[in-house]
Amino acid sequence: MRILVLGGTSFVGRAITADALRGGAEVTLFNRGRTNPGLFPGARHLLGDRDTGDYTALRGGEWDAVVDVSGFWPRQVGQAMAVLGDRVGRYLFVSTQAVYQQGGLAPFSDESAPLRAPLRDAEDLTEATYGRLKVACEQDVTARYGDRSTIVRPGKVAGPHDEDRGLTYWVRRAARGGRIALPARPGQPVQVVDSRDLARLVLRLLQDGRPGAFHAVGPAEPTTLGGLITTCAEVAGSEIEIVPVPPETAPPFFPLVRAEGFWAGQQRDPARARAAGLPATPLAVTAADVLAWDRGRGEPPLDHGFTPEQEARVLAAADAR
Ligand SMILES: NC(=O)c1ccc[n+]([C@@H]2O[C@H](COP(=O)([O-])OP(=O)(O)OC[C@H]3O[C@@H](n4cnc5c(N)ncnc54)[C@H](OP(=O)(O)O)[C@@H]3O)[C@@H](O)[C@H]2O)c1
């Protein structure tokens, strides 16, 4: 299978590229050549820039499928579709759970849940615009390619090479042991999906030529943030005590913490994706692999969560109450 990946060298796309190459696909990567240059010598590399609209390198060639991991604005997706036209068999767009209406959704809703209003003219990517821009991207891909379009909506993705606010913070923090400040209720639902499972789903959808939307989310059985931290500690062999602290003591966008009104967003139905081949790697395996990767890279400072000093202050304040 000939697969073109728009992006493919950071985290989510990197897992997809690795899985495709492992499965024997002929992979072409299109990006600016800035993120992890030299990665994937077994792939063909084409340079371009979606910010400036430079798709010149894509003017020739044919692929069975394109995987668009780096499209955030309808403009970018429109330009990619215009240059590729019918030289791609399938257009798979990596979207997000943020496309769904915020609040008011039943837990474990499926892919037919109501979407937010599409947004086409926003320049800035913010919490307010991200999901609505992705809705517009999804609509445009589906309108252009019909049954040859596939939409994958990941929840929070976790795995090696994840430098974002997510599981990496908790894996590292739990491994350090001791009293852990949690600026949320331990019972808050979480639903993380292993990046390798997401990649497997993408490849299966391409191989089987499946149209429509699919949730790439973690297991459906209730998993809580407290349970996730405990699993991370078990994997690391550390002793911990989880100490709930007031959410207002935490910096904004704390890893995996969600305000109570947004809990439903942490509980989506994975049934359709499972039936299409989404694996369910146990959280303990994902956590162990993230721990090994983070230690292997020397645990560089994270720009999210509590620093040890902040956490000590917050715990002392909690004890004084
Ligand atoms: N992480 C999560 O929890 C999560 C959850 C839901 C959805 N998602 C979705 O997953 C996708 C992001 O995954 P990722 O960043 O890990 O993907 P990735 O494909 O591994 O990395 C991003 C790629 O985009 C390329 N890129 C960035 N700017 C570019 C530009 N202007 N022109 C051309 N290429 C460009 C980068 O290479 P260069 O820098 O070399 O150009 C890199 O290869 C997004 O679609 C996001 O909405 C992620």
The ligand as an SDF file (V2000), in Angstrom:
LIG
                    3D

 48 52  0  0  0  0  0  0  0  0999 V2000
   -1.9650   14.4500   21.1680 N   0  0  0  0  0  0  0  0  0  0  0  0
   -3.2410   14.2520   21.4260 C   0  0  0  0  0  0  0  0  0  0  0  0
   -3.6220   13.8770   22.5520 O   0  0  0  0  0  0  0  0  0  0  0  0
   -4.2820   14.4540   20.3360 C   0  0  0  0  0  0  0  0  0  0  0  0
   -5.6150   14.2950   20.6540 C   0  0  0  0  0  0  0  0  0  0  0  0
   -6.5690   14.4690   19.6590 C   0  0  0  0  0  0  0  0  0  0  0  0
   -6.1800   14.7750   18.3740 C   0  0  0  0  0  0  0  0  0  0  0  0
   -4.8760   14.9270   18.0800 N   0  0  0  0  0  0  0  0  0  0  0  0
   -4.4940   15.2690   16.6990 C   0  0  0  0  0  0  0  0  0  0  0  0
   -3.2610   14.6650   16.3550 O   0  0  0  0  0  0  0  0  0  0  0  0
   -2.5980   15.5150   15.4120 C   0  0  0  0  0  0  0  0  0  0  0  0
   -1.2410   15.9970   15.9060 C   0  0  0  0  0  0  0  0  0  0  0  0
   -0.4240   14.9620   16.0720 O   0  0  0  0  0  0  0  0  0  0  0  0
    1.1670   15.1700   16.1090 P   0  0  0  0  0  0  0  0  0  0  0  0
    1.5460   16.6270   16.1460 O   0  0  0  0  0  0  0  0  0  0  0  0
    1.6150   14.2890   17.1800 O   0  0  0  0  0  0  0  0  0  0  0  0
    1.4520   14.6430   14.6250 O   0  0  0  0  0  0  0  0  0  0  0  0
    2.7750   14.3240   13.8640 P   0  0  0  0  0  0  0  0  0  0  0  0
    2.3690   14.1070   12.4510 O   0  0  0  0  0  0  0  0  0  0  0  0
    3.5550   13.2270   14.5320 O   0  0  0  0  0  0  0  0  0  0  0  0
    3.6120   15.6900   13.9980 O   0  0  0  0  0  0  0  0  0  0  0  0
    3.2470   16.8820   13.3600 C   0  0  0  0  0  0  0  0  0  0  0  0
    3.8430   16.8940   11.9650 C   0  0  0  0  0  0  0  0  0  0  0  0
    3.3890   17.9900   11.2290 O   0  0  0  0  0  0  0  0  0  0  0  0
    4.4840   18.5840   10.5430 C   0  0  0  0  0  0  0  0  0  0  0  0
    4.1780   19.9940   10.3570 N   0  0  0  0  0  0  0  0  0  0  0  0
    4.0010   20.9130   11.3320 C   0  0  0  0  0  0  0  0  0  0  0  0
    3.7600   22.1210   10.7720 N   0  0  0  0  0  0  0  0  0  0  0  0
    3.7790   21.9350    9.4340 C   0  0  0  0  0  0  0  0  0  0  0  0
    3.5980   22.8050    8.3240 C   0  0  0  0  0  0  0  0  0  0  0  0
    3.3590   24.1080    8.4790 N   0  0  0  0  0  0  0  0  0  0  0  0
    3.6870   22.2800    7.0750 N   0  0  0  0  0  0  0  0  0  0  0  0
    3.9310   20.9640    6.8950 C   0  0  0  0  0  0  0  0  0  0  0  0
    4.1100   20.0900    7.9060 N   0  0  0  0  0  0  0  0  0  0  0  0
    4.0360   20.5790    9.1560 C   0  0  0  0  0  0  0  0  0  0  0  0
    5.6820   18.3310   11.4440 C   0  0  0  0  0  0  0  0  0  0  0  0
    6.9140   18.3150   10.7540 O   0  0  0  0  0  0  0  0  0  0  0  0
    7.7770   19.6790   10.5240 P   0  0  0  0  0  0  0  0  0  0  0  0
    7.8000   20.4060   11.8290 O   0  0  0  0  0  0  0  0  0  0  0  0
    9.0870   19.1600   10.1070 O   0  0  0  0  0  0  0  0  0  0  0  0
    7.0610   20.4230    9.4660 O   0  0  0  0  0  0  0  0  0  0  0  0
    5.3590   16.9260   11.9540 C   0  0  0  0  0  0  0  0  0  0  0  0
    5.8070   15.9470   11.0540 O   0  0  0  0  0  0  0  0  0  0  0  0
   -3.4620   16.7310   15.2030 C   0  0  0  0  0  0  0  0  0  0  0  0
   -4.2510   16.5530   14.0720 O   0  0  0  0  0  0  0  0  0  0  0  0
   -4.2930   16.7540   16.4780 C   0  0  0  0  0  0  0  0  0  0  0  0
   -5.5030   17.4380   16.2890 O   0  0  0  0  0  0  0  0  0  0  0  0
   -3.9010   14.7750   19.0270 C   0  0  0  0  0  0  0  0  0  0  0  0
  1  2  1  0
  2  3  2  0
  2  4  1  0
  4  5  1  0
  4 48  2  0
  5  6  2  0
  6  7  1  0
  7  8  2  0
  8  9  1  0
  8 48  1  0
  9 10  1  0
  9 46  1  0
 10 11  1  0
 11 12  1  0
 11 44  1  0
 12 13  1  0
 13 14  1  0
 14 15  2  0
 14 16  1  0
 14 17  1  0
 17 18  1  0
 18 19  2  0
 18 20  1  0
 18 21  1  0
 21 22  1  0
 22 23  1  0
 23 24  1  0
 23 42  1  0
 24 25  1  0
 25 26  1  0
 25 36  1  0
 26 27  1  0
 26 35  1  0
 27 28  2  0
 28 29  1  0
 29 30  1  0
 29 35  2  0
 30 31  1  0
 30 32  2  0
 32 33  1  0
 33 34  2  0
 34 35  1  0
 36 37  1  0
 36 42  1  0
 37 38  1  0
 38 39  2  0
 38 40  1  0
 38 41  1  0
 42 43  1  0
 44 45  1  0
 44 46  1  0
 46 47  1  0
M  CHG  2   8   1  16  -1
M  END
$$$$
